Amino acid sequence: MLISTKLYLLRHERNLTLQAVHRQTGIALASLSSYEKGRYAPSLENLCKLADFYGITLDELIGRF
C-alpha cells in the first residue's frame, strides 16, 4: 500500500480532519494534503511525527511489516 493511501485511510478511520492532524503534529495543512494525494513524500521527520500521532511504527506506516 502506498504511503499516501495509508495516511488517508488512517485519518479517515479515526474520523479526523486535516486540520486536526495539523494541530496535533505541527505539519502544514498543504503538506498533509500533498502527502495524502501522493504529490510529495513526507520527510523522515514528518514520517516520524505521523507514525507517533497515529500510534503505529514507521514500518507499519510505510507498509513494511
N, CA, C and O atoms as a CHARMM CRD file, in Angstrom:
* protein
*
  260
    1    1 MET  N      0.85300  -1.17600   0.00000 PROA 1      0.00000
    2    1 MET  CA     0.00000   0.00000   0.00000 PROA 1      0.00000
    3    1 MET  C      0.89800   1.23700   0.00000 PROA 1      0.00000
    4    1 MET  O      1.89900   1.28600   0.71400 PROA 1      0.00000
    5    2 LEU  N      0.54000   2.20800  -0.78600 PROA 2      0.00000
    6    2 LEU  CA     1.29400   3.45500  -0.84300 PROA 2      0.00000
    7    2 LEU  C      1.16400   4.24500   0.45500 PROA 2      0.00000
    8    2 LEU  O      0.15100   4.15400   1.14800 PROA 2      0.00000
    9    3 ILE  N      2.19000   5.01300   0.77400 PROA 3      0.00000
   10    3 ILE  CA     2.14600   5.85000   1.97800 PROA 3      0.00000
   11    3 ILE  C      0.97000   6.81700   1.89300 PROA 3      0.00000
   12    3 ILE  O      0.28700   7.05600   2.88900 PROA 3      0.00000
   13    4 SER  N      0.73300   7.37100   0.70900 PROA 4      0.00000
   14    4 SER  CA    -0.36800   8.32900   0.55200 PROA 4      0.00000
   15    4 SER  C     -1.70200   7.68800   0.92500 PROA 4      0.00000
   16    4 SER  O     -2.51000   8.28700   1.63400 PROA 4      0.00000
   17    5 THR  N     -1.92300   6.48600   0.45100 PROA 5      0.00000
   18    5 THR  CA    -3.16400   5.76600   0.74700 PROA 5      0.00000
   19    5 THR  C     -3.25500   5.44200   2.23100 PROA 5      0.00000
   20    5 THR  O     -4.31200   5.59100   2.84500 PROA 5      0.00000
   21    6 LYS  N     -2.14400   4.99700   2.80100 PROA 6      0.00000
   22    6 LYS  CA    -2.11600   4.64500   4.22800 PROA 6      0.00000
   23    6 LYS  C     -2.45900   5.86200   5.08400 PROA 6      0.00000
   24    6 LYS  O     -3.25000   5.75600   6.02100 PROA 6      0.00000
   25    7 LEU  N     -1.86400   7.02900   4.76800 PROA 7      0.00000
   26    7 LEU  CA    -2.14700   8.24400   5.53900 PROA 7      0.00000
   27    7 LEU  C     -3.62000   8.63400   5.42400 PROA 7      0.00000
   28    7 LEU  O     -4.24800   9.00800   6.41500 PROA 7      0.00000
   29    8 TYR  N     -4.16000   8.54600   4.22700 PROA 8      0.00000
   30    8 TYR  CA    -5.56800   8.87300   4.00900 PROA 8      0.00000
   31    8 TYR  C     -6.46800   7.93900   4.82600 PROA 8      0.00000
   32    8 TYR  O     -7.39300   8.38900   5.50200 PROA 8      0.00000
   33    9 LEU  N     -6.18800   6.64400   4.75600 PROA 9      0.00000
   34    9 LEU  CA    -7.02400   5.67300   5.48000 PROA 9      0.00000
   35    9 LEU  C     -6.91200   5.83700   6.99200 PROA 9      0.00000
   36    9 LEU  O     -7.91800   5.76900   7.69900 PROA 9      0.00000
   37   10 LEU  N     -5.71200   6.05000   7.48700 PROA 10     0.00000
   38   10 LEU  CA    -5.53500   6.24900   8.92900 PROA 10     0.00000
   39   10 LEU  C     -6.35800   7.43000   9.41800 PROA 10     0.00000
   40   10 LEU  O     -7.02000   7.34800  10.45300 PROA 10     0.00000
   41   11 ARG  N     -6.31600   8.51400   8.68200 PROA 11     0.00000
   42   11 ARG  CA    -7.05100   9.71300   9.08600 PROA 11     0.00000
   43   11 ARG  C     -8.55600   9.47300   9.03400 PROA 11     0.00000
   44   11 ARG  O     -9.28000   9.85600   9.95300 PROA 11     0.00000
   45   12 HSD  N     -9.02200   8.84300   7.97000 PROA 12     0.00000
   46   12 HSD  CA   -10.46600   8.62200   7.83400 PROA 12     0.00000
   47   12 HSD  C    -10.99300   7.56100   8.78800 PROA 12     0.00000
   48   12 HSD  O    -12.13100   7.66200   9.24600 PROA 12     0.00000
   49   13 GLU  N    -10.20200   6.55600   9.09500 PROA 13     0.00000
   50   13 GLU  CA   -10.62300   5.53700  10.06600 PROA 13     0.00000
   51   13 GLU  C    -10.85200   6.14100  11.44700 PROA 13     0.00000
   52   13 GLU  O    -11.65300   5.64400  12.23800 PROA 13     0.00000
   53   14 ARG  N    -10.13100   7.22100  11.71600 PROA 14     0.00000
   54   14 ARG  CA   -10.24500   7.89300  13.02100 PROA 14     0.00000
   55   14 ARG  C    -11.14700   9.12000  12.97600 PROA 14     0.00000
   56   14 ARG  O    -11.24500   9.86700  13.94900 PROA 14     0.00000
   57   15 ASN  N    -11.80200   9.32000  11.84000 PROA 15     0.00000
   58   15 ASN  CA   -12.72300  10.45700  11.65500 PROA 15     0.00000
   59   15 ASN  C    -12.05300  11.79000  11.98300 PROA 15     0.00000
   60   15 ASN  O    -12.62000  12.62300  12.69000 PROA 15     0.00000
   61   16 LEU  N    -10.85000  11.97900  11.46600 PROA 16     0.00000
   62   16 LEU  CA   -10.10100  13.20600  11.71600 PROA 16     0.00000
   63   16 LEU  C    -10.07900  14.07800  10.46700 PROA 16     0.00000
   64   16 LEU  O    -10.13200  13.58400   9.34100 PROA 16     0.00000
   65   17 THR  N    -10.00100  15.36500  10.69100 PROA 17     0.00000
   66   17 THR  CA    -9.81500  16.29800   9.58400 PROA 17     0.00000
   67   17 THR  C     -8.32400  16.56100   9.41500 PROA 17     0.00000
   68   17 THR  O     -7.52700  16.26900  10.30700 PROA 17     0.00000
   69   18 LEU  N     -7.95900  17.10900   8.27100 PROA 18     0.00000
   70   18 LEU  CA    -6.56900  17.51400   8.07100 PROA 18     0.00000
   71   18 LEU  C     -6.17800  18.55200   9.11800 PROA 18     0.00000
   72   18 LEU  O     -5.04900  18.56400   9.60700 PROA 18     0.00000
   73   19 GLN  N     -7.12400  19.41800   9.45100 PROA 19     0.00000
   74   19 GLN  CA    -6.87500  20.45600  10.45400 PROA 19     0.00000
   75   19 GLN  C     -6.51400  19.83500  11.80700 PROA 19     0.00000
   76   19 GLN  O     -5.61300  20.32000  12.49100 PROA 19     0.00000
   77   20 ALA  N     -7.20000  18.78500  12.18600 PROA 20     0.00000
   78   20 ALA  CA    -6.92400  18.12900  13.46800 PROA 20     0.00000
   79   20 ALA  C     -5.52700  17.50800  13.46500 PROA 20     0.00000
   80   20 ALA  O     -4.80400  17.59900  14.45700 PROA 20     0.00000
   81   21 VAL  N     -5.14900  16.88200  12.36000 PROA 21     0.00000
   82   21 VAL  CA    -3.81200  16.28800  12.26700 PROA 21     0.00000
   83   21 VAL  C     -2.76800  17.40300  12.31400 PROA 21     0.00000
   84   21 VAL  O     -1.74300  17.27100  12.98300 PROA 21     0.00000
   85   22 HSD  N     -3.02700  18.48400  11.61200 PROA 22     0.00000
   86   22 HSD  CA    -2.12500  19.64200  11.61300 PROA 22     0.00000
   87   22 HSD  C     -1.91700  20.17300  13.03000 PROA 22     0.00000
   88   22 HSD  O     -0.78600  20.41400  13.45100 PROA 22     0.00000
   89   23 ARG  N     -3.00800  20.35100  13.75500 PROA 23     0.00000
   90   23 ARG  CA    -2.91500  20.89500  15.11600 PROA 23     0.00000
   91   23 ARG  C     -2.08000  20.00600  16.03000 PROA 23     0.00000
   92   23 ARG  O     -1.32400  20.50500  16.86300 PROA 23     0.00000
   93   24 GLN  N     -2.21300  18.70900  15.87800 PROA 24     0.00000
   94   24 GLN  CA    -1.51700  17.77100  16.76300 PROA 24     0.00000
   95   24 GLN  C     -0.06400  17.51700  16.35900 PROA 24     0.00000
   96   24 GLN  O      0.77200  17.21200  17.20900 PROA 24     0.00000
   97   25 THR  N      0.23900  17.64200  15.06600 PROA 25     0.00000
   98   25 THR  CA     1.58500  17.30500  14.59400 PROA 25     0.00000
   99   25 THR  C      2.43200  18.52700  14.24700 PROA 25     0.00000
  100   25 THR  O      3.66100  18.45800  14.25200 PROA 25     0.00000
  101   26 GLY  N      1.77200  19.64200  13.94700 PROA 26     0.00000
  102   26 GLY  CA     2.50400  20.82900  13.52200 PROA 26     0.00000
  103   26 GLY  C      2.90500  20.79100  12.05700 PROA 26     0.00000
  104   26 GLY  O      3.61600  21.68000  11.59000 PROA 26     0.00000
  105   27 ILE  N      2.46600  19.78400  11.33200 PROA 27     0.00000
  106   27 ILE  CA     2.76600  19.67400   9.90100 PROA 27     0.00000
  107   27 ILE  C      1.77100  20.55000   9.14500 PROA 27     0.00000
  108   27 ILE  O      0.57300  20.52000   9.42800 PROA 27     0.00000
  109   28 ALA  N      2.26300  21.32100   8.19300 PROA 28     0.00000
  110   28 ALA  CA     1.41700  22.24600   7.43200 PROA 28     0.00000
  111   28 ALA  C      0.27800  21.50900   6.73300 PROA 28     0.00000
  112   28 ALA  O      0.43800  20.38400   6.26000 PROA 28     0.00000
  113   29 LEU  N     -0.86900  22.16900   6.68200 PROA 29     0.00000
  114   29 LEU  CA    -2.04600  21.59000   6.02400 PROA 29     0.00000
  115   29 LEU  C     -1.76100  21.22900   4.57400 PROA 29     0.00000
  116   29 LEU  O     -2.14300  20.15700   4.10600 PROA 29     0.00000
  117   30 ALA  N     -1.08700  22.12800   3.86900 PROA 30     0.00000
  118   30 ALA  CA    -0.78300  21.87800   2.45400 PROA 30     0.00000
  119   30 ALA  C      0.09900  20.64100   2.30200 PROA 30     0.00000
  120   30 ALA  O     -0.07000  19.86300   1.36300 PROA 30     0.00000
  121   31 SER  N      1.02800  20.46700   3.21900 PROA 31     0.00000
  122   31 SER  CA     1.89800  19.29100   3.16800 PROA 31     0.00000
  123   31 SER  C      1.10400  18.02200   3.42200 PROA 31     0.00000
  124   31 SER  O      1.25900  17.03500   2.70200 PROA 31     0.00000
  125   32 LEU  N      0.25900  18.04000   4.43700 PROA 32     0.00000
  126   32 LEU  CA    -0.56200  16.86300   4.74400 PROA 32     0.00000
  127   32 LEU  C     -1.42300  16.47300   3.55400 PROA 32     0.00000
  128   32 LEU  O     -1.52000  15.29700   3.20200 PROA 32     0.00000
  129   33 SER  N     -2.04100  17.46100   2.94200 PROA 33     0.00000
  130   33 SER  CA    -2.87500  17.20400   1.77800 PROA 33     0.00000
  131   33 SER  C     -2.04500  16.62400   0.63200 PROA 33     0.00000
  132   33 SER  O     -2.46700  15.67300  -0.02700 PROA 33     0.00000
  133   34 SER  N     -0.87400  17.19400   0.39900 PROA 34     0.00000
  134   34 SER  CA     0.00200  16.70700  -0.66900 PROA 34     0.00000
  135   34 SER  C      0.48000  15.28700  -0.41500 PROA 34     0.00000
  136   34 SER  O      0.60800  14.49600  -1.34900 PROA 34     0.00000
  137   35 TYR  N      0.74400  14.95900   0.84500 PROA 35     0.00000
  138   35 TYR  CA     1.15400  13.58700   1.18400 PROA 35     0.00000
  139   35 TYR  C      0.04000  12.60500   0.84800 PROA 35     0.00000
  140   35 TYR  O      0.28700  11.55700   0.25200 PROA 35     0.00000
  141   36 GLU  N     -1.19200  12.94800   1.23400 PROA 36     0.00000
  142   36 GLU  CA    -2.32600  12.05000   1.00500 PROA 36     0.00000
  143   36 GLU  C     -2.65600  11.90800  -0.47900 PROA 36     0.00000
  144   36 GLU  O     -3.16600  10.87100  -0.90400 PROA 36     0.00000
  145   37 LYS  N     -2.37100  12.92600  -1.25600 PROA 37     0.00000
  146   37 LYS  CA    -2.64700  12.87700  -2.69400 PROA 37     0.00000
  147   37 LYS  C     -1.48400  12.29700  -3.47900 PROA 37     0.00000
  148   37 LYS  O     -1.57500  12.13000  -4.69500 PROA 37     0.00000
  149   38 GLY  N     -0.40000  11.99000  -2.79800 PROA 38     0.00000
  150   38 GLY  CA     0.74600  11.39000  -3.44900 PROA 38     0.00000
  151   38 GLY  C      1.59700  12.35300  -4.25300 PROA 38     0.00000
  152   38 GLY  O      2.41700  11.92900  -5.06700 PROA 38     0.00000
  153   39 ARG  N      1.41100  13.63500  -4.03400 PROA 39     0.00000
  154   39 ARG  CA     2.18800  14.63600  -4.77000 PROA 39     0.00000
  155   39 ARG  C      3.61400  14.74500  -4.25000 PROA 39     0.00000
  156   39 ARG  O      4.55600  14.94800  -5.01600 PROA 39     0.00000
  157   40 TYR  N      3.75700  14.60800  -2.94000 PROA 40     0.00000
  158   40 TYR  CA     5.05600  14.68800  -2.28800 PROA 40     0.00000
  159   40 TYR  C      5.17200  13.58800  -1.25400 PROA 40     0.00000
  160   40 TYR  O      4.17700  13.15100  -0.67600 PROA 40     0.00000
  161   41 ALA  N      6.39800  13.14800  -1.02800 PROA 41     0.00000
  162   41 ALA  CA     6.65400  12.16900   0.03100 PROA 41     0.00000
  163   41 ALA  C      7.04600  12.91600   1.29900 PROA 41     0.00000
  164   41 ALA  O      7.80000  13.88700   1.23600 PROA 41     0.00000
  165   42 PRO  N      6.54800  12.47800   2.43700 PROA 42     0.00000
  166   42 PRO  CA     6.91700  13.12900   3.70400 PROA 42     0.00000
  167   42 PRO  C      8.40200  12.95200   4.00200 PROA 42     0.00000
  168   42 PRO  O      9.00500  11.93700   3.65200 PROA 42     0.00000
  169   43 SER  N      8.97300  13.94600   4.64700 PROA 43     0.00000
  170   43 SER  CA    10.35100  13.82800   5.12100 PROA 43     0.00000
  171   43 SER  C     10.38000  12.77700   6.22800 PROA 43     0.00000
  172   43 SER  O      9.34000  12.38900   6.76100 PROA 43     0.00000
  173   44 LEU  N     11.57400  12.33000   6.56000 PROA 44     0.00000
  174   44 LEU  CA    11.71400  11.35700   7.64500 PROA 44     0.00000
  175   44 LEU  C     11.17800  11.93900   8.94900 PROA 44     0.00000
  176   44 LEU  O     10.52500  11.24100   9.72500 PROA 44     0.00000
  177   45 GLU  N     11.45100  13.20500   9.18500 PROA 45     0.00000
  178   45 GLU  CA    10.94700  13.87100  10.39300 PROA 45     0.00000
  179   45 GLU  C      9.42400  13.82800  10.44500 PROA 45     0.00000
  180   45 GLU  O      8.84300  13.50600  11.48100 PROA 45     0.00000
  181   46 ASN  N      8.78100  14.15200   9.33000 PROA 46     0.00000
  182   46 ASN  CA     7.32000  14.14900   9.31200 PROA 46     0.00000
  183   46 ASN  C      6.75100  12.73700   9.34500 PROA 46     0.00000
  184   46 ASN  O      5.67900  12.51800   9.91000 PROA 46     0.00000
  185   47 LEU  N      7.45200  11.77600   8.74700 PROA 47     0.00000
  186   47 LEU  CA     7.01600  10.38100   8.86200 PROA 47     0.00000
  187   47 LEU  C      6.99200   9.95000  10.32200 PROA 47     0.00000
  188   47 LEU  O      6.05900   9.28500  10.77100 PROA 47     0.00000
  189   48 CYS  N      8.03100  10.34000  11.05500 PROA 48     0.00000
  190   48 CYS  CA     8.09500  10.00100  12.48300 PROA 48     0.00000
  191   48 CYS  C      6.96100  10.65800  13.25200 PROA 48     0.00000
  192   48 CYS  O      6.33400  10.01700  14.09600 PROA 48     0.00000
  193   49 LYS  N      6.68900  11.92400  12.97200 PROA 49     0.00000
  194   49 LYS  CA     5.58600  12.63400  13.64200 PROA 49     0.00000
  195   49 LYS  C      4.26000  11.94700  13.36200 PROA 49     0.00000
  196   49 LYS  O      3.44300  11.76800  14.26600 PROA 49     0.00000
  197   50 LEU  N      4.04800  11.56500  12.11700 PROA 50     0.00000
  198   50 LEU  CA     2.77600  10.94100  11.74700 PROA 50     0.00000
  199   50 LEU  C      2.64200   9.54400  12.34900 PROA 50     0.00000
  200   50 LEU  O      1.56300   9.17300  12.81200 PROA 50     0.00000
  201   51 ALA  N      3.71000   8.77700  12.34900 PROA 51     0.00000
  202   51 ALA  CA     3.66000   7.44700  12.96800 PROA 51     0.00000
  203   51 ALA  C      3.35100   7.56900  14.45400 PROA 51     0.00000
  204   51 ALA  O      2.53000   6.82000  14.98300 PROA 51     0.00000
  205   52 ASP  N      4.00600   8.50700  15.12700 PROA 52     0.00000
  206   52 ASP  CA     3.73300   8.72700  16.55600 PROA 52     0.00000
  207   52 ASP  C      2.29500   9.17100  16.77600 PROA 52     0.00000
  208   52 ASP  O      1.62500   8.68800  17.68800 PROA 52     0.00000
  209   53 PHE  N      1.82600  10.07900  15.95200 PROA 53     0.00000
  210   53 PHE  CA     0.45700  10.59400  16.08600 PROA 53     0.00000
  211   53 PHE  C     -0.56300   9.46400  15.94700 PROA 53     0.00000
  212   53 PHE  O     -1.51600   9.38400  16.72300 PROA 53     0.00000
  213   54 TYR  N     -0.36200   8.59600  14.95800 PROA 54     0.00000
  214   54 TYR  CA    -1.31500   7.51200  14.72500 PROA 54     0.00000
  215   54 TYR  C     -1.04000   6.28000  15.59100 PROA 54     0.00000
  216   54 TYR  O     -1.80400   5.31500  15.55300 PROA 54     0.00000
  217   55 GLY  N      0.03500   6.30700  16.36200 PROA 55     0.00000
  218   55 GLY  CA     0.32800   5.20400  17.26600 PROA 55     0.00000
  219   55 GLY  C      0.75900   3.93900  16.55600 PROA 55     0.00000
  220   55 GLY  O      0.43500   2.83300  16.98900 PROA 55     0.00000
  221   56 ILE  N      1.49500   4.10200  15.45800 PROA 56     0.00000
  222   56 ILE  CA     1.98900   2.95000  14.71000 PROA 56     0.00000
  223   56 ILE  C      3.49300   3.11300  14.50400 PROA 56     0.00000
  224   56 ILE  O      4.04800   4.18700  14.73800 PROA 56     0.00000
  225   57 THR  N      4.14000   2.04800  14.06900 PROA 57     0.00000
  226   57 THR  CA     5.56600   2.11200  13.79800 PROA 57     0.00000
  227   57 THR  C      5.80700   2.67300  12.39900 PROA 57     0.00000
  228   57 THR  O      4.90600   2.70400  11.56100 PROA 57     0.00000
  229   58 LEU  N      7.02900   3.11000  12.16800 PROA 58     0.00000
  230   58 LEU  CA     7.38500   3.55400  10.81900 PROA 58     0.00000
  231   58 LEU  C      7.22700   2.42400   9.80600 PROA 58     0.00000
  232   58 LEU  O      6.79000   2.64800   8.67800 PROA 58     0.00000
  233   59 ASP  N      7.58700   1.20900  10.21600 PROA 59     0.00000
  234   59 ASP  CA     7.42500   0.06700   9.32700 PROA 59     0.00000
  235   59 ASP  C      5.96600  -0.10600   8.91500 PROA 59     0.00000
  236   59 ASP  O      5.67700  -0.36300   7.74600 PROA 59     0.00000
  237   60 GLU  N      5.06000   0.03200   9.85500 PROA 60     0.00000
  238   60 GLU  CA     3.63400  -0.07900   9.52200 PROA 60     0.00000
  239   60 GLU  C      3.21200   1.05200   8.60000 PROA 60     0.00000
  240   60 GLU  O      2.44400   0.83200   7.66400 PROA 60     0.00000
  241   61 LEU  N      3.69500   2.24100   8.84600 PROA 61     0.00000
  242   61 LEU  CA     3.31000   3.39300   8.03500 PROA 61     0.00000
  243   61 LEU  C      3.77400   3.24400   6.59800 PROA 61     0.00000
  244   61 LEU  O      3.03400   3.57400   5.67100 PROA 61     0.00000
  245   62 ILE  N      4.97900   2.75500   6.40200 PROA 62     0.00000
  246   62 ILE  CA     5.47600   2.62800   5.03100 PROA 62     0.00000
  247   62 ILE  C      5.14200   1.28200   4.39700 PROA 62     0.00000
  248   62 ILE  O      5.53600   1.00700   3.26400 PROA 62     0.00000
  249   63 GLY  N      4.41500   0.44600   5.13300 PROA 63     0.00000
  250   63 GLY  CA     3.94400  -0.82000   4.57900 PROA 63     0.00000
  251   63 GLY  C      4.96800  -1.93500   4.64900 PROA 63     0.00000
  252   63 GLY  O      4.91000  -2.89200   3.87700 PROA 63     0.00000
  253   64 ARG  N      5.89600  -1.81000   5.56400 PROA 64     0.00000
  254   64 ARG  CA     6.93500  -2.83700   5.71800 PROA 64     0.00000
  255   64 ARG  C      6.76300  -3.49800   7.08500 PROA 64     0.00000
  256   64 ARG  O      7.26800  -2.99200   8.08700 PROA 64     0.00000
  257   65 PHE  N      6.06500  -4.60500   7.13000 PROA 65     0.00000
  258   65 PHE  CA     5.77400  -5.25300   8.40600 PROA 65     0.00000
  259   65 PHE  C      6.77900  -6.34600   8.64700 PROA 65     0.00000
  260   65 PHE  O      6.71800  -7.02500   9.67200 PROA 65     0.00000
